[in-house]
């Protein structure tokens, strides 16, 4: 395999990644929905100036103008969760400042003027918060945010007013999804101010049994309270998933092994594979590694990374050309066979 195929060595547990996102607006400008073009450009220039001239930042940051990126390039950034679907659709007068390792990004002129995001692999919400908070402090020292002493940070969406913080976990819940328990669980969690959404957040569908669990309420709660609530609820969901799997393994281990090995056989021999089936089979493989059902097979680390590589934008990077709809299934199958070569 060449360098592109290699997968990063990160946690393959139920919690895939942890993310903190902070929504901020500059006091002197209208919100993004009503901002003038010249003011939107000032939001970008002022934000860039702060970050590009900050002596305290040890890592290298670069700016990308959404207007100059191709649709494929924007799609790739979205698939890697660096920018939001909203920014892809509304990319005029918008940009993103990105750390070299892609773990910290600052979206400019999204729903809010500034959206600071930090992502960490596995269950590392505290570390993600520390990174986002560091960037937030840096920018607030130079830029006057829209802030009210009673309500907190003012944002375009009322649900973000307060801390302006959304904390989230990316989780893999194949068994709860399979037995249909997630629908009732999602409704229950809403009562506690927690939302369960698809792989790319609000308005998106789950794929490969991957879900985002995040807080819905920010007003009247501290950052620590938000993180503690999310952590506690997510741990309960994980325990529910694991306990049910372990109980099922006691009576139907061979049936579950058979399902995983069938998925492995398809991925190592297929010649055409749709996105939907590929994500489903990869989910089964990931499940198999998590519960030691693929003992005879060489471990493939970070199946989630492979899941991202077979998405539309990243797949075209692999192919080094624009792909027609029929070609994608063939190239996707080729890539997956190479990933599972022994």
Secondary structure as GFF3:
##gff-version 3
##sequence-region A 1 342
A	DSSP	three_ten_helix	3	5	.	.	.	ID=ss1
A	DSSP	beta_strand	15	24	.	.	.	ID=ss2
A	DSSP	alpha_helix	37	52	.	.	.	ID=ss3
A	DSSP	beta_strand	61	65	.	.	.	ID=ss4
A	DSSP	three_ten_helix	66	68	.	.	.	ID=ss5
A	DSSP	alpha_helix	71	79	.	.	.	ID=ss6
A	DSSP	alpha_helix	85	89	.	.	.	ID=ss7
A	DSSP	beta_strand	95	99	.	.	.	ID=ss8
A	DSSP	beta_strand	104	108	.	.	.	ID=ss9
A	DSSP	beta_strand	114	121	.	.	.	ID=ss10
A	DSSP	alpha_helix	125	140	.	.	.	ID=ss11
A	DSSP	beta_strand	147	148	.	.	.	ID=ss12
A	DSSP	beta_strand	152	153	.	.	.	ID=ss13
A	DSSP	three_ten_helix	158	160	.	.	.	ID=ss14
A	DSSP	beta_strand	165	172	.	.	.	ID=ss15
A	DSSP	alpha_helix	174	178	.	.	.	ID=ss16
A	DSSP	alpha_helix	182	190	.	.	.	ID=ss17
A	DSSP	beta_strand	194	197	.	.	.	ID=ss18
A	DSSP	beta_strand	210	215	.	.	.	ID=ss19
A	DSSP	alpha_helix	223	269	.	.	.	ID=ss20
A	DSSP	alpha_helix	275	290	.	.	.	ID=ss21
A	DSSP	alpha_helix	303	309	.	.	.	ID=ss22
A	DSSP	alpha_helix	312	319	.	.	.	ID=ss23
A	DSSP	alpha_helix	325	339	.	.	.	ID=ss24
###
